[in-house]
Amino acid sequence: MSRPAAETNASSGTRHAPGDARRALLDKAATTAGTLWAQRWCDELRKEGRPVVGGWPGTLREARAQVSAYLGTSLGKRKLSFTREELERAAKTAYTAAKNSWLAKVDREEDEDADDFDAEG
């Protein structure tokens, strides 16, 4: 039985089996989708004059929708379809990326003031 031919990543020259390239593409897209999702949340809150504080407000259900929308627009031209397992993994990746991005953007002073208030209350 022959093994699938390896693919080469043009930007890094790294060789991957076709499944690895597919997984890397999906992981990158999911991470981007999550990061953009968190940025939209932050931008909207700040536009309303509200601080970015506390834990990440998104849900895994929302992550699934974010990933589906992002994949449809960014990878749609590649005519790729994904399995349910791939999409679930991508949603978890997007959720984690969004949460990490959010936590990196939290307004520390505002968040500390909220913690002080909770401790006093």
MODELLER restraints for C-alpha pairs under 7 A, 6 or more apart:
rsr = mdl.restraints
at = mdl.atoms
rsr.add(forms.Gaussian(group=physical.xy_distance, feature=features.Distance(at['CA:4:A'], at['CA:17:A']), mean=6.79, stdev=0.5))
rsr.add(forms.Gaussian(group=physical.xy_distance, feature=features.Distance(at['CA:5:A'], at['CA:17:A']), mean=6.68, stdev=0.5))
rsr.add(forms.Gaussian(group=physical.xy_distance, feature=features.Distance(at['CA:6:A'], at['CA:15:A']), mean=6.07, stdev=0.5))
rsr.add(forms.Gaussian(group=physical.xy_distance, feature=features.Distance(at['CA:6:A'], at['CA:16:A']), mean=5.39, stdev=0.5))
rsr.add(forms.Gaussian(group=physical.xy_distance, feature=features.Distance(at['CA:6:A'], at['CA:17:A']), mean=4.47, stdev=0.5))
rsr.add(forms.Gaussian(group=physical.xy_distance, feature=features.Distance(at['CA:6:A'], at['CA:18:A']), mean=6.17, stdev=0.5))
rsr.add(forms.Gaussian(group=physical.xy_distance, feature=features.Distance(at['CA:7:A'], at['CA:15:A']), mean=5.44, stdev=0.5))
rsr.add(forms.Gaussian(group=physical.xy_distance, feature=features.Distance(at['CA:7:A'], at['CA:16:A']), mean=5.28, stdev=0.5))
rsr.add(forms.Gaussian(group=physical.xy_distance, feature=features.Distance(at['CA:7:A'], at['CA:17:A']), mean=5.95, stdev=0.5))
rsr.add(forms.Gaussian(group=physical.xy_distance, feature=features.Distance(at['CA:7:A'], at['CA:18:A']), mean=6.05, stdev=0.5))
rsr.add(forms.Gaussian(group=physical.xy_distance, feature=features.Distance(at['CA:8:A'], at['CA:14:A']), mean=5.54, stdev=0.5))
rsr.add(forms.Gaussian(group=physical.xy_distance, feature=features.Distance(at['CA:8:A'], at['CA:15:A']), mean=4.30, stdev=0.5))
rsr.add(forms.Gaussian(group=physical.xy_distance, feature=features.Distance(at['CA:8:A'], at['CA:16:A']), mean=6.29, stdev=0.5))
rsr.add(forms.Gaussian(group=physical.xy_distance, feature=features.Distance(at['CA:9:A'], at['CA:15:A']), mean=6.17, stdev=0.5))
rsr.add(forms.Gaussian(group=physical.xy_distance, feature=features.Distance(at['CA:26:A'], at['CA:90:A']), mean=6.65, stdev=0.5))
rsr.add(forms.Gaussian(group=physical.xy_distance, feature=features.Distance(at['CA:27:A'], at['CA:90:A']), mean=6.28, stdev=0.5))
rsr.add(forms.Gaussian(group=physical.xy_distance, feature=features.Distance(at['CA:27:A'], at['CA:93:A']), mean=6.90, stdev=0.5))
rsr.add(forms.Gaussian(group=physical.xy_distance, feature=features.Distance(at['CA:30:A'], at['CA:67:A']), mean=6.07, stdev=0.5))
rsr.add(forms.Gaussian(group=physical.xy_distance, feature=features.Distance(at['CA:30:A'], at['CA:90:A']), mean=5.26, stdev=0.5))
rsr.add(forms.Gaussian(group=physical.xy_distance, feature=features.Distance(at['CA:30:A'], at['CA:91:A']), mean=6.82, stdev=0.5))
rsr.add(forms.Gaussian(group=physical.xy_distance, feature=features.Distance(at['CA:30:A'], at['CA:93:A']), mean=5.92, stdev=0.5))
rsr.add(forms.Gaussian(group=physical.xy_distance, feature=features.Distance(at['CA:30:A'], at['CA:94:A']), mean=4.73, stdev=0.5))
rsr.add(forms.Gaussian(group=physical.xy_distance, feature=features.Distance(at['CA:31:A'], at['CA:93:A']), mean=6.11, stdev=0.5))
rsr.add(forms.Gaussian(group=physical.xy_distance, feature=features.Distance(at['CA:31:A'], at['CA:94:A']), mean=5.02, stdev=0.5))
rsr.add(forms.Gaussian(group=physical.xy_distance, feature=features.Distance(at['CA:31:A'], at['CA:97:A']), mean=5.44, stdev=0.5))
rsr.add(forms.Gaussian(group=physical.xy_distance, feature=features.Distance(at['CA:33:A'], at['CA:66:A']), mean=6.54, stdev=0.5))
rsr.add(forms.Gaussian(group=physical.xy_distance, feature=features.Distance(at['CA:33:A'], at['CA:67:A']), mean=6.08, stdev=0.5))
rsr.add(forms.Gaussian(group=physical.xy_distance, feature=features.Distance(at['CA:33:A'], at['CA:70:A']), mean=6.02, stdev=0.5))
rsr.add(forms.Gaussian(group=physical.xy_distance, feature=features.Distance(at['CA:33:A'], at['CA:94:A']), mean=6.04, stdev=0.5))
rsr.add(forms.Gaussian(group=physical.xy_distance, feature=features.Distance(at['CA:34:A'], at['CA:94:A']), mean=4.07, stdev=0.5))
rsr.add(forms.Gaussian(group=physical.xy_distance, feature=features.Distance(at['CA:34:A'], at['CA:95:A']), mean=5.88, stdev=0.5))
rsr.add(forms.Gaussian(group=physical.xy_distance, feature=features.Distance(at['CA:34:A'], at['CA:97:A']), mean=5.08, stdev=0.5))
rsr.add(forms.Gaussian(group=physical.xy_distance, feature=features.Distance(at['CA:34:A'], at['CA:98:A']), mean=4.27, stdev=0.5))
rsr.add(forms.Gaussian(group=physical.xy_distance, feature=features.Distance(at['CA:35:A'], at['CA:97:A']), mean=5.68, stdev=0.5))
rsr.add(forms.Gaussian(group=physical.xy_distance, feature=features.Distance(at['CA:35:A'], at['CA:98:A']), mean=4.88, stdev=0.5))
rsr.add(forms.Gaussian(group=physical.xy_distance, feature=features.Distance(at['CA:35:A'], at['CA:101:A']), mean=5.93, stdev=0.5))
rsr.add(forms.Gaussian(group=physical.xy_distance, feature=features.Distance(at['CA:37:A'], at['CA:98:A']), mean=6.34, stdev=0.5))
rsr.add(forms.Gaussian(group=physical.xy_distance, feature=features.Distance(at['CA:38:A'], at['CA:98:A']), mean=4.94, stdev=0.5))
rsr.add(forms.Gaussian(group=physical.xy_distance, feature=features.Distance(at['CA:38:A'], at['CA:101:A']), mean=6.27, stdev=0.5))
rsr.add(forms.Gaussian(group=physical.xy_distance, feature=features.Distance(at['CA:38:A'], at['CA:102:A']), mean=5.59, stdev=0.5))
rsr.add(forms.Gaussian(group=physical.xy_distance, feature=features.Distance(at['CA:42:A'], at['CA:52:A']), mean=6.20, stdev=0.5))
rsr.add(forms.Gaussian(group=physical.xy_distance, feature=features.Distance(at['CA:45:A'], at['CA:51:A']), mean=6.48, stdev=0.5))
rsr.add(forms.Gaussian(group=physical.xy_distance, feature=features.Distance(at['CA:45:A'], at['CA:52:A']), mean=6.66, stdev=0.5))
rsr.add(forms.Gaussian(group=physical.xy_distance, feature=features.Distance(at['CA:51:A'], at['CA:107:A']), mean=6.42, stdev=0.5))
rsr.add(forms.Gaussian(group=physical.xy_distance, feature=features.Distance(at['CA:51:A'], at['CA:110:A']), mean=6.81, stdev=0.5))
rsr.add(forms.Gaussian(group=physical.xy_distance, feature=features.Distance(at['CA:52:A'], at['CA:106:A']), mean=5.05, stdev=0.5))
rsr.add(forms.Gaussian(group=physical.xy_distance, feature=features.Distance(at['CA:52:A'], at['CA:107:A']), mean=5.42, stdev=0.5))
rsr.add(forms.Gaussian(group=physical.xy_distance, feature=features.Distance(at['CA:53:A'], at['CA:106:A']), mean=5.18, stdev=0.5))
rsr.add(forms.Gaussian(group=physical.xy_distance, feature=features.Distance(at['CA:53:A'], at['CA:107:A']), mean=5.80, stdev=0.5))
rsr.add(forms.Gaussian(group=physical.xy_distance, feature=features.Distance(at['CA:53:A'], at['CA:110:A']), mean=6.54, stdev=0.5))
rsr.add(forms.Gaussian(group=physical.xy_distance, feature=features.Distance(at['CA:53:A'], at['CA:111:A']), mean=5.09, stdev=0.5))
rsr.add(forms.Gaussian(group=physical.xy_distance, feature=features.Distance(at['CA:54:A'], at['CA:111:A']), mean=6.27, stdev=0.5))
rsr.add(forms.Gaussian(group=physical.xy_distance, feature=features.Distance(at['CA:56:A'], at['CA:99:A']), mean=5.34, stdev=0.5))
rsr.add(forms.Gaussian(group=physical.xy_distance, feature=features.Distance(at['CA:56:A'], at['CA:102:A']), mean=6.13, stdev=0.5))
rsr.add(forms.Gaussian(group=physical.xy_distance, feature=features.Distance(at['CA:56:A'], at['CA:103:A']), mean=6.99, stdev=0.5))
rsr.add(forms.Gaussian(group=physical.xy_distance, feature=features.Distance(at['CA:60:A'], at['CA:91:A']), mean=6.78, stdev=0.5))
rsr.add(forms.Gaussian(group=physical.xy_distance, feature=features.Distance(at['CA:60:A'], at['CA:92:A']), mean=6.86, stdev=0.5))
rsr.add(forms.Gaussian(group=physical.xy_distance, feature=features.Distance(at['CA:60:A'], at['CA:95:A']), mean=6.23, stdev=0.5))
rsr.add(forms.Gaussian(group=physical.xy_distance, feature=features.Distance(at['CA:63:A'], at['CA:91:A']), mean=5.14, stdev=0.5))
rsr.add(forms.Gaussian(group=physical.xy_distance, feature=features.Distance(at['CA:63:A'], at['CA:94:A']), mean=6.16, stdev=0.5))
rsr.add(forms.Gaussian(group=physical.xy_distance, feature=features.Distance(at['CA:63:A'], at['CA:95:A']), mean=5.52, stdev=0.5))
rsr.add(forms.Gaussian(group=physical.xy_distance, feature=features.Distance(at['CA:64:A'], at['CA:91:A']), mean=4.83, stdev=0.5))
rsr.add(forms.Gaussian(group=physical.xy_distance, feature=features.Distance(at['CA:67:A'], at['CA:90:A']), mean=6.85, stdev=0.5))
rsr.add(forms.Gaussian(group=physical.xy_distance, feature=features.Distance(at['CA:67:A'], at['CA:91:A']), mean=5.98, stdev=0.5))
rsr.add(forms.Gaussian(group=physical.xy_distance, feature=features.Distance(at['CA:67:A'], at['CA:94:A']), mean=6.94, stdev=0.5))
